[in-house]
């Protein structure tokens, strides 16, 4: 998995119970010209979802602007802080 900076902001576009479903979501993103990554579940904390994240931003304004582009292409978005 790609490393991300602690305390940066990303956009979550999906959470799937299997890696295969998350990979399919990445293919959809790529077809629309976006690059995403899969966040593997942290099972030690009870997490069981493969999350699909797009981008890494330093401000909410940057993330919101990019999220609007994703939404225009039909993706659901959730802006979240990476900790």
PLY file of the C-alpha trace (Angstrom):
ply
format ascii 1.0
element vertex 83
property float x
property float y
property float z
element edge 82
property int vertex1
property int vertex2
end_header
0.00 0.00 0.00
1.13 3.52 -0.79
2.35 5.55 2.18
0.38 8.68 3.08
1.34 11.52 5.37
-0.03 11.50 8.87
-2.60 14.25 9.48
-3.28 14.87 5.82
-6.72 14.67 4.22
-8.01 12.19 1.65
-11.28 11.43 -0.09
-12.89 8.06 0.47
-15.03 6.91 -2.44
-15.85 3.37 -1.29
-15.58 0.76 1.46
-15.81 -2.88 0.39
-15.74 -6.15 2.29
-13.40 -7.78 -0.26
-10.19 -6.65 -1.96
-11.64 -7.74 -5.32
-14.56 -5.30 -4.97
-12.16 -2.50 -4.01
-9.97 -3.28 -7.02
-13.02 -3.06 -9.28
-13.68 0.39 -7.85
-10.09 1.38 -8.68
-10.70 0.28 -12.26
-13.79 2.52 -12.44
-11.77 5.43 -11.06
-8.97 4.84 -13.55
-11.44 4.73 -16.44
-12.55 8.24 -15.44
-8.96 9.51 -15.16
-8.55 9.34 -11.39
-5.84 7.55 -9.43
-6.83 5.84 -6.21
-5.42 3.45 -3.66
-6.76 0.76 -1.37
-6.46 1.10 2.38
-6.21 -2.41 3.85
-8.38 -3.05 6.93
-6.72 -2.79 10.33
-8.10 -6.02 11.74
-6.44 -5.39 15.11
-8.97 -2.55 15.54
-11.90 -4.59 14.28
-11.89 -2.94 10.84
-13.04 -5.24 8.06
-13.37 -2.93 5.06
-11.03 -2.24 2.15
-11.38 1.50 1.69
-10.76 3.21 -1.63
-9.08 6.59 -1.21
-8.30 9.28 -3.76
-5.76 12.06 -3.32
-3.90 13.54 -0.42
-4.59 17.15 0.53
-3.35 19.58 3.15
-6.62 21.56 3.48
-10.34 20.82 3.50
-10.85 23.38 0.71
-8.51 21.46 -1.62
-10.23 18.18 -0.78
-13.72 19.64 -1.24
-12.78 21.03 -4.65
-11.46 17.66 -5.79
-14.43 15.83 -4.26
-16.73 17.96 -6.42
-14.92 16.68 -9.53
-15.36 13.08 -8.34
-19.05 13.68 -7.65
-19.53 15.09 -11.16
-18.23 11.73 -12.45
-20.72 9.81 -10.30
-18.61 8.86 -7.28
-19.79 9.19 -3.69
-17.28 11.05 -1.56
-16.38 11.27 2.10
-13.58 13.61 3.15
-11.53 12.17 5.97
-8.42 13.01 7.93
-5.65 10.40 7.80
-4.31 9.72 11.27
0 1
1 2
2 3
3 4
4 5
5 6
6 7
7 8
8 9
9 10
10 11
11 12
12 13
13 14
14 15
15 16
16 17
17 18
18 19
19 20
20 21
21 22
22 23
23 24
24 25
25 26
26 27
27 28
28 29
29 30
30 31
31 32
32 33
33 34
34 35
35 36
36 37
37 38
38 39
39 40
40 41
41 42
42 43
43 44
44 45
45 46
46 47
47 48
48 49
49 50
50 51
51 52
52 53
53 54
54 55
55 56
56 57
57 58
58 59
59 60
60 61
61 62
62 63
63 64
64 65
65 66
66 67
67 68
68 69
69 70
70 71
71 72
72 73
73 74
74 75
75 76
76 77
77 78
78 79
79 80
80 81
81 82
